[in-house]
C-alpha cells in the first residue's frame, strides 16, 4: 500500500513496480484493458447504488433506447435517437463525480462548491433538453 505507515514513517516502496526513473510502472495491453473495465464497472455500480438521478435516467434509457431503435427509419435516425440518451447518462456520471468530489472536500457551505454542483446540474438539464429537441426534430414529419 502506498502512503504513510501507521507510525507516520514512509511506507516501503515496492521497487519491482517502479521504473529506473522512479515512475510507477503502469500495466499495458490486456492487463490495462481488464483493469480499466473493472474500475469502470465499479464506477457504474457505485453510481447505480448511490445516485437516485442515475437510476431514474437509466430507467428512462431502458425505454428510450429500444424505442429509438424501433422508431428510427435508418441507421442515422436510430443513432440520432439513441445517442442523446447515452449522452444524458454520461453527463449524469460526470455530475455525480463532481458532487462526490465536492462532498469529499467538505460539507460546509461554500459559494464555489454550490456553483460547481449547480453547473453540473445545468449540464444534465441541457443534455435532457438536447434529447427532447432531437426526438422532436427527428420524429416530427
Secondary structure as UniProt FT lines:
FT   TURN            6..7
FT   HELIX           15..17
FT   TURN            20..21
FT   HELIX           29..50
FT   HELIX           52..71
FT   HELIX           75..105
FT   HELIX           111..139
//
